[in-house]
Amino acid sequence: MDADPRIAQRVWLDLHRTKNGKPRTATGAKGLTAEQVLRFALVKMRLELSYRALADRVDDSIVLREFCRLPYEKVPAFTTLQENIKRLQAKTLREINAAVIRYAVKRNVEDGNRVRIDSTAVESNIHHPTDDAQLWDCVRVLARILRRVEMEFEGLRGRFSDHTRVAKRLRYKLSNTRGQNNRRPLYKRLIDATRKTVAYAQQAIAELAPDRFETFDERLIAAELRHALEHFTPLALRVIEQSTRRVLNGESVPPDEKVLSIFEPHTDIIIKGQRENVYGHKVFLAAGKSNLILDCAIEKGNPNDSEQFAPALERCLRPFANAPNAVAADGGFASKANAAFALEHGVKNLAFSVLKGNRLAELVQSTRVYKRLRKWRAGIEGIISAAKRAFGLDRCTWRGYASFQAYVHLAVLAFNLQTLARHLL
């Protein structure tokens, strides 16, 4: 990190931009430097700490204080750390990781001669998405906002009925009722309660129009509450629709039309063979012989592995002057088109764990090379396991799709820096 000052410059640009990309004014108290923010973020990912625990751990450790460039200064509050770390953008972290790979090539740690590709799934921070749980989420969240509307504006008190007790009782009955015929009437009542709450939310949105308030403070509070209602109300309508279709009408709702969480609506259903479904996003990783993760891509939906082989290989070619001599991938990436693409781009030996119609003689120089590559490919499973187990890549705890991307790339960056450090030591 000290060898490339452009890393801190990239972070500085994120810290001095607003969410809309406009420059921030350099006013206020002296804050953290860009280098300190990135180092705190790396410690957080490596030790899998909350922001409060991060502040306490660094404050109590001489080694971590030295690493974060705060040997004698007071450690910032955890809210300050959160505000700064969450400003890091996925694009910036991806560029920093590319700089780490270039440094590894320069130090002869990695040469890109062998590449192994695989995919995994990273969970969103949501509960298991059942229909009754989501309907209950819609009722309690909208009702909570409506209670605040009544508290802030005296003229709107008593205008909205609270259905949280009814919804909570119905959800409890659903969790203890067996048989679809017995559950359907309860679902109908829960959907009706949710629909009534949504109707009150739509009424409140109209009541909170800016032209209905005279003072600036009232308009500011009304705008905040209206924004929250406008965010959750369409999601609640989609939850009502999908619950009605699935439970009451017996339809099968396509995965791309489902809302899995009103808090993380970007979440996808990831189906991984015979294993349990994962609710999050699919992540494609490519690693070299040094165990450094050369490429990381987060994809929306649940794309087939075979569709992502060519883009992943193209991204792996960029940091290196020549194409890799050998590429190994899981059987899900195998296809004749992918084999032809790899060989056309200069790959000499290509090994899929399952051939799927490809001729072995066309992919590798000998059977012995194929067996060695297939065994070597299994090593990426250990890389993924280590990233999930020790760097928090199993579950993203940040909210929003943009933050999800940043979280994944930050975990990959922390993993790569530790792997590179072990090679250099």
PyMOL commands that set and color helices and strands:
alter all, ss='L'
color gray80, all
select helices_A, chain A and resi 6-15+34-47+51-60+62-67+78-85+90-106+131-152+154-156+164-175+180-207+210-212+216-248+255-257+305-317+331-333+336-344+360-363+367-377+379-391+401-424
alter helices_A, ss='H'
color red, helices_A
select strands_A, chain A and resi 114-123+268-270+278-288+293-299+326-329+349-352
alter strands_A, ss='S'
color yellow, strands_A
deselect
rebuild
show_as cartoon
